[in-house]
Amino acid sequence: SNALEFIAGCFAVWKAGAIVVAEDPSIRDENLCPVLQDCAPQALLVDRDIAERLDVRRHGLENLRVVYVKDQTFTLSALEGVRVESLDAALENKSSPTLLRFNSASPDDVATITYRRGSAGCAEGVMNTHENWLAGAAFTGEYHGLTKQDILLLPLPLHRSLAMRQMLAYVMAGARIILARDLNQAVKLLKNQRPSALALRPDGVKLLLDKFAPALQKLAGSLRHVVIGSAPLHEGELEPLCRLLPQTLIDLNCNLTEAQAGFLRVGADGSLNGVCRAAPTLTLRVVDEQGRQARPGQAGWLLLKGPGLM
């Protein structure tokens, strides 16, 4: 879940030369089981409720060697030979069994596998290398002009690519990250912490506009930018958000998260379909259905090549 242990766990896995598969803690069994079968994990970092759910199944866990459980440890009766360790103790270095071999990673090694919900019983995983993530995060930091003085309030689910990219960009800049478990907690933190940046999904924008517009308006002088992704912004919400925050840069990167390529602006037809900035490491082309270079004003396919792509 949205907690420091998630971030610490990611960096620990990468330091070990292993691959992070981040998942939603509320994932249903019918979606979790295909993921486990596909990636065949050797280690799990989980909350207690997930560990209890796994205790009744074995399929997909044949290679499992260790389970790190947050808050409390217990024996997994169905998983003989699997070590169960306290995640809290491990992070405090009180319990560090040598269960994972440490390797140095190269830029083109896979760092993460991100699974999307495919058809029933099917897991569709997308791979990102270390270079992919670093290129995307570096571009994000450069685009935002991040410094050590910046503060990001992050209520987005950390297992999502957009949140991971923001987290890495701020870590690389030496900036501060405030984790919020949900939007309600984020609203309280907005008043007390006065962040310089806020990451939202469209449903979060709607809630802020409907119920917390005065609180948001008070941040107009300190909130440098708001990034919105994961889904298209609801129609008619960009304009009131810009009125509330006239000096704030509103970043829209829906449909660009996977490419980690750039940020959107309002196009000539009023739709959010213009790319206002693309990563300098990427080559972009617009082609027609036959693969020929599209003419100015002609609709076509956007092709991207270079670091930062899933």
C-alpha positions in Angstrom: 0.0 0.0 0.0 1.0 3.7 0.0 3.7 3.4 2.7 7.4 4.0 3.1 7.9 0.2 3.1 6.8 0.1 -0.5 9.6 2.5 -1.6 12.2 1.0 0.6 11.2 -2.5 -0.6 11.6 -1.4 -4.3 15.1 -0.1 -3.8 16.1 -3.2 -1.8 14.9 -5.5 -4.6 16.8 -3.4 -7.2 19.9 -3.4 -5.1 19.6 -7.2 -5.0 19.6 -7.2 -8.8 16.1 -8.5 -8.9 12.8 -7.4 -10.6 10.0 -5.5 -8.9 6.4 -6.6 -9.7 4.2 -4.0 -8.0 0.6 -4.9 -7.5 -2.6 -3.4 -6.0 -3.1 -4.8 -2.4 -6.8 -5.0 -3.1 -6.3 -7.2 -6.2 -8.8 -10.0 -6.6 -7.6 -13.6 -6.5 -8.7 -14.2 -10.1 -6.4 -11.5 -11.2 -3.6 -12.2 -8.7 -3.2 -15.9 -9.5 -2.3 -15.4 -13.3 0.3 -12.8 -12.3 1.9 -15.2 -9.8 1.9 -18.0 -12.4 3.5 -15.8 -15.0 6.3 -14.2 -13.0 6.9 -17.1 -10.6 8.2 -14.9 -7.7 11.0 -16.0 -5.4 10.2 -13.4 -2.7 7.0 -11.6 -1.6 6.7 -8.3 0.3 3.1 -8.2 1.5 0.7 -6.9 4.1 -0.7 -9.5 6.4 -4.1 -9.8 4.7 -2.4 -10.8 1.4 -0.2 -13.3 3.2 -3.2 -14.9 4.7 -4.9 -15.2 1.3 -1.7 -16.9 -0.1 -1.6 -19.4 2.7 -4.5 -21.4 1.1 -2.9 -21.8 -2.3 0.3 -23.1 -3.8 -0.2 -22.7 -7.6 2.2 -20.0 -8.9 4.4 -20.1 -5.7 6.5 -23.1 -6.5 9.7 -21.0 -6.6 8.9 -18.9 -3.5 11.7 -18.9 -0.9 10.8 -16.0 1.5 7.8 -13.9 2.4 8.3 -10.6 4.2 5.1 -9.6 6.0 4.5 -6.0 7.2 3.5 -5.5 10.9 3.5 -9.1 12.0 5.0 -12.5 11.1 3.3 -15.9 11.3 3.8 -19.4 9.9 2.4 -20.1 6.4 1.0 -23.6 6.9 0.5 -24.4 3.2 3.9 -23.3 2.1 6.4 -25.7 3.6 10.0 -24.7 3.3 9.2 -21.0 2.8 10.8 -18.5 5.2 8.4 -16.0 6.8 10.2 -12.8 8.0 9.1 -9.5 9.5 9.4 -6.8 6.9 9.8 -4.2 9.6 12.7 -6.0 11.2 14.3 -6.6 7.9 14.1 -2.9 7.0 15.7 -2.1 10.4 18.4 -4.6 9.6 17.5 -6.7 12.7 16.8 -9.8 10.5 18.7 -10.2 7.3 18.9 -13.8 6.2 21.0 -14.4 3.1 18.2 -15.5 0.8 18.8 -13.3 -2.2 22.0 -13.1 -4.1 23.2 -9.5 -4.7 24.1 -8.7 -8.3 25.1 -5.4 -10.0 22.5 -4.3 -12.5 23.2 -3.0 -15.9 21.1 -0.3 -17.6 19.4 -2.8 -19.9 18.4 -5.2 -17.2 14.7 -5.5 -16.5 13.8 -3.5 -13.4 10.0 -3.9 -13.3 7.2 -5.9 -14.8 3.9 -4.1 -14.8 0.8 -6.2 -15.3 -2.4 -4.9 -16.7 -5.8 -6.6 -16.4 -6.1 -8.8 -19.4 -8.8 -11.3 -20.3 -9.9 -13.8 -17.6 -7.1 -16.0 -16.5 -4.5 -14.1 -18.6 -1.7 -11.9 -17.3 -0.2 -9.3 -19.6 3.1 -8.1 -18.3 5.1 -5.1 -19.7 8.8 -4.9 -18.9 10.8 -1.7 -18.1 14.6 -1.6 -17.8 16.6 0.5 -15.4 17.4 2.8 -18.3 13.7 3.1 -19.1 12.8 4.3 -15.7 15.9 6.6 -15.2 15.3 8.2 -18.6 11.7 8.9 -17.9 12.3 10.1 -14.4 15.2 12.4 -15.5 13.0 14.0 -18.2 10.2 14.5 -15.7 12.6 16.2 -13.2 14.0 18.4 -16.0 10.6 19.3 -17.3 9.4 20.3 -13.8 12.6 22.0 -12.9 12.8 19.9 -9.7 15.1 21.0 -6.8 15.7 19.9 -3.3 13.2 22.5 -2.1 10.3 20.8 -3.9 7.7 18.8 -2.1 5.4 16.3 -3.8 2.2 15.2 -2.2 1.5 11.7 -3.6 -1.9 10.1 -2.9 -1.7 7.9 -6.1 -1.5 4.1 -5.7 2.3 3.5 -5.7 2.0 0.4 -7.8 0.9 2.5 -10.8 3.5 3.5 -13.4 2.6 7.2 -13.1 3.2 7.2 -9.3 6.5 5.2 -9.7 7.8 7.7 -12.3 7.0 10.7 -10.1 8.6 9.0 -7.0 11.8 8.3 -8.9 12.0 11.8 -10.3 11.7 13.3 -6.9 14.2 10.9 -5.3 16.7 11.7 -8.1 16.3 15.4 -7.4 16.8 15.0 -3.7 13.3 16.5 -3.2 10.8 15.5 -0.5 7.8 13.1 -1.0 4.8 13.1 1.3 2.8 9.8 0.9 -0.9 9.9 1.5 -2.9 6.6 1.8 -5.9 8.2 0.0 -7.3 11.5 -1.2 -9.0 12.3 2.1 -5.7 12.2 3.9 -4.1 14.2 1.1 -6.6 17.1 1.6 -5.6 17.3 5.3 -1.9 17.3 4.3 -2.5 20.0 1.7 -3.4 22.4 4.5 -0.5 21.5 6.8 2.4 20.8 4.5 1.7 23.2 1.6 3.4 21.0 -1.1 4.8 22.5 -4.3 3.4 19.6 -6.4 0.4 17.3 -6.4 -0.2 14.1 -8.3 -3.8 13.2 -9.1 -6.1 10.9 -11.0 -9.2 12.5 -12.7 -11.5 11.3 -10.0 -9.3 13.1 -7.5 -9.6 16.3 -9.5 -13.4 16.0 -9.5 -13.5 15.5 -5.7 -11.3 18.5 -5.1 -13.3 20.7 -7.4 -16.7 19.6 -5.9 -15.8 19.5 -2.2 -12.5 21.2 -1.5 -12.2 24.0 -4.0 -11.5 26.7 -1.3 -8.7 24.6 0.3 -7.2 24.1 -3.1 -7.4 27.8 -4.0 -5.4 28.8 -0.9 -2.5 26.9 -2.4 -2.5 28.9 -5.6 0.7 30.8 -4.5 2.7 27.7 -3.5 1.5 24.9 -5.8 3.9 25.0 -8.8 2.4 22.1 -10.7 -0.3 19.4 -10.7 0.2 16.2 -12.7 -2.9 14.3 -13.7 -2.8 10.9 -15.3 -4.0 7.2 -15.4 -7.1 8.2 -17.3 -8.4 11.2 -19.4 -9.5 14.2 -17.5 -13.3 14.6 -17.3 -14.8 17.0 -19.8 -15.2 20.5 -18.4 -12.8 20.1 -15.4 -9.6 21.5 -16.8 -10.9 25.1 -17.1 -12.2 25.4 -13.5 -9.0 23.8 -12.2 -7.0 26.4 -14.1 -9.1 29.2 -12.7 -8.5 28.0 -9.2 -4.8 27.7 -9.8 -3.9 30.4 -12.4 -0.1 30.2 -11.7 0.1 26.4 -11.5 1.3 24.3 -14.4 -1.3 21.6 -15.0 0.5 18.5 -16.5 -1.7 16.0 -18.4 0.0 12.8 -19.5 -2.8 10.3 -20.0 -1.9 7.8 -22.7 1.7 8.9 -22.4 2.4 7.1 -19.1 3.5 3.9 -20.9 5.8 5.8 -23.2 7.0 8.1 -20.4 7.4 10.4 -23.3 5.9 13.8 -22.6 3.0 16.0 -21.5 -0.2 17.1 -23.2 -1.7 20.5 -24.0 -5.0 21.6 -25.5 -4.9 21.1 -29.3 -6.4 23.3 -32.0 -9.7 21.6 -31.8 -10.0 22.1 -28.0 -9.2 18.5 -27.2 -6.3 17.5 -24.9 -4.4 16.0 -27.8 -1.3 18.2 -28.3 2.1 17.1 -27.1 3.6 20.2 -25.5 7.0 18.6 -24.7 8.6 15.2 -25.5 11.6 13.6 -23.9 14.8 14.6 -25.9 16.0 11.0 -25.8 13.0 9.9 -27.9 12.5 10.0 -31.7 8.9 10.7 -32.7 7.2 10.3 -36.1 3.6 10.6 -37.2 2.8 8.1 -40.1 -0.3 7.1 -42.0 -1.7 3.6 -42.2 0.8 2.7 -44.9 3.7 3.8 -42.7 4.4 7.0 -44.8 5.2 10.3 -43.1 1.9 12.1 -42.3 1.3 15.5 -43.8 0.8 18.6 -41.5 -2.7 18.4 -40.1 -3.3 14.8 -41.1 -4.3 12.3 -38.4 -1.9 9.3 -38.1 -0.1 6.9 -35.8 2.5 8.3 -33.4 5.7 6.2 -33.4 8.3 6.5 -30.7 11.7 5.0 -30.3 14.4 5.4 -27.6 15.0 5.1 -23.8 11.9 5.6 -21.6 9.6 3.2 -23.5 8.0 0.2 -21.9 
